[in-house]
């Protein structure tokens, strides 16, 4: 409960030595401010408490009039004006019923709880790579890694060592999309196989077979695959042939077309979308 008995000091309001409000009056107003705060924090404000604030406000008005008659006491007047602002603010708080304020705050909290969390998007990660050389196997029916000697675009997807390894720096679902050109330099029929490896291990059910026949029989083909990768994982494209005359063919630019890489690979993780 509030204690309404706070006796004003019986000393001059202004200290003649400093020209500021005296220490005794400063402590009096400090006590008044404490009482006013207690009123705000009290869940039930009694009429006597409101009357107390009103009486102190009237006292401040009287003191203000006294100080205004002394032009040299500008600092004391400013301090009293500040105290008046504080009391006015406290009176406004008292006028708001605590139950209504609590109900409004509760409504806002419930509204925040019902609001869905903001959607977050994965960081865009991508890379585009190609090779400008013709690649051939040296042994039939043997897994051989496709290599890349050029990077077109890269952001978080990059070539490692050896350059057959394509690394990612962010977890996510990645789409590996590759296109390549095959050629056979001798007659007969040959088989070409292409598949993916993840961290040095063949990916099950990721292989494709192409049958190529005849001399200078160029074939263009493509293959894509989705990978669920962690940061630091790498993917390789592997191939094998049963005839060494089959090769991944690259050609230089010749009007009207630009150069033809032996293989092109694009990688992106934007298919993951919203989290």
Buried (B, 14 or more C-beta within 10 A) or exposed (E): EBEBEEEBEEEEBBBEEEEBBBEBBBEBBEEBBEBBEEBBEBEEBEEEBBEBBEEBBEBBEEBBEBBEEEEEBEEBBEBBEEBBEBBEEBBEBBEEEBEEEEEEEEEEEEEEEEEEEEEEEBEEBBBBBBBBBBBBBEEEEEBBBBBBBBBEEBBBBBBEEEBBBBBBBBBBBBBBBBBBBBBBBEEEEBBBBBBBBBEEEBBEEBBEEBEBEEEEBEBEBEBEBEBEBEEEBBBBBBBBBEBBBBBBBBBEEEEEEEEBBBBBBBBBBBEBEEE
